[in-house]
Amino acid sequence: MSAIAQNIEQIEKGLKQDTKLIAVTKTKPVELLLEAYKAGAKQFGENKVQEMTAKYEALPKDIVWHMIGHLQTNKVKYIAPFVSLIHSVDSPKLLKEINKEAKKNDRIINCLLQIYIAKEETKFGLSDAEAEEIILSKELSSFENVRIVGLMGMASNCDDHEKIRAEFRHLKNLFDSLKKHDGDRSQMLELSMGMSGDYGIAVEEGSTMVRVGSAIFGSR
Ligand SMILES: *Cc1c(COP(=O)(O)O)cnc(C)c1O
């Protein structure tokens, strides 16, 4: 059994039954992605459009692709034909562009709103109020080719477990409170939180999707 297969097995053991593992493959060569694929990983996360598109073209077509990095509006068109879930929607403008490109491809693209939860770090993301505003907006109800299916967040990059836990808990609370607005274009189904260093805490706090890179493929 390869080291990658062992890592995947080990991580899966620590997840709850319905928590999905997204293997974060950024910067790794396609040979290693294939190794993970052969070990059973079928959901891959990338943070750069060009890299994701190249890997999509090179690899088996039953792989499910997740965009997890900051996405520029002018690049949405390259991933719209095949991306399965965009975790990093951080503006109404981006959502509008995704809707436009999804329509051109005759698809509905599932999206998560990225929430800024790490208080002391400059990371992309929406405030709680901005997320609620998008979900309640008239504009969203007119977008027929996107669906908001949950939230994503990244905790502070630190060793303070209680702080990380509090950040995840905050995101879970927001997720639960936004459920009351569930409807046609927005439904709180997926909570994407947890990376190599903190997925254990994230799972305890209610994550449905963990995004794990270095714990599978080694450090970048
Ligand atoms: C790189 C990245 C990950 C994975 O990070 P690891 O610490 O290697 O597990 C998860 N989420 C996002 C948004 C990332 O950019």
The ligand as an SDF file (V2000), in Angstrom:
LIG
                    3D

 15 15  0  0  0  0  0  0  0  0999 V2000
   -4.3100   24.4660    0.7250 C   0  0  0  0  0  0  0  0  0  0  0  0
   -5.6990   24.5160    1.2490 C   0  0  0  0  0  0  0  0  0  0  0  0
   -6.2140   23.4880    2.0500 C   0  0  0  0  0  0  0  0  0  0  0  0
   -5.4040   22.2820    2.4820 C   0  0  0  0  0  0  0  0  0  0  0  0
   -4.3820   22.6500    3.3440 O   0  0  0  0  0  0  0  0  0  0  0  0
   -3.5170   21.5330    4.1260 P   0  0  0  0  0  0  0  0  0  0  0  0
   -3.0720   22.2400    5.3450 O   0  0  0  0  0  0  0  0  0  0  0  0
   -2.4140   21.1530    3.2090 O   0  0  0  0  0  0  0  0  0  0  0  0
   -4.4210   20.4040    4.4180 O   0  0  0  0  0  0  0  0  0  0  0  0
   -7.5310   23.5800    2.4690 C   0  0  0  0  0  0  0  0  0  0  0  0
   -8.3100   24.6270    2.1220 N   0  0  0  0  0  0  0  0  0  0  0  0
   -7.8580   25.6270    1.3540 C   0  0  0  0  0  0  0  0  0  0  0  0
   -8.7830   26.7460    1.0220 C   0  0  0  0  0  0  0  0  0  0  0  0
   -6.5440   25.6150    0.8930 C   0  0  0  0  0  0  0  0  0  0  0  0
   -6.0990   26.6320    0.1390 O   0  0  0  0  0  0  0  0  0  0  0  0
  1  2  1  0
  2  3  1  0
  2 14  2  0
  3  4  1  0
  3 10  2  0
  4  5  1  0
  5  6  1  0
  6  7  2  0
  6  8  1  0
  6  9  1  0
 10 11  1  0
 11 12  2  0
 12 13  1  0
 12 14  1  0
 14 15  1  0
M  END
$$$$
